[in-house]
């Protein structure tokens, strides 16, 4: 019966005295390349998606059309231009319930809308019902606390200018004067 010898003693020695090749180092530029690509491309991709995909879809869903870009030559007259002829349209007696009072309080507002746009009166006349509806809808959302705040009239004026310009299709309305503003 054979002796129990270790296996290494029975196997002949090999000439592979060379060490195995070293493992590749885990550092350097190649390791950082994916991170650099992500840090550079993600903000650019987010900007592009917001500008070219999300905003157009939101505008389409809300029915907002972007205002046309007007060149310098065809720009409307500025507020500071003394030669610009300003026209005004009066919207009398807009009566709405004050929000949160269950019909116990009313807000009575008269407006004077002014602009130096050449087609201002025609646009205002054509969209009179829409403008009155928008103004009354905006005013009806105000509570008594909203109306008593120090900057309430300026806030209402700004909301009405933005709403009117949206309906009229561009920056037509330059100023709105609240000629009558009474809470009853």
Secondary structure, 3 states (H helix, E strand, C coil): CCCCCCHHHHCCCCCCCCCCCCCCCCCCHHHHHHHHHHHHHHHHHHHHHHHHHHHHHHHHHHCCCCCCCCCCCCCCCCCCCCCCCCEEEEEEEEEEECECCCCCCEEEEEEEEEECCCCHHHHHHHCHHHHHHHHHHHHHCCEHHHHHCCCHHHHHHHHHHHHHHHHHCCCCCCEEEEEEEEEC
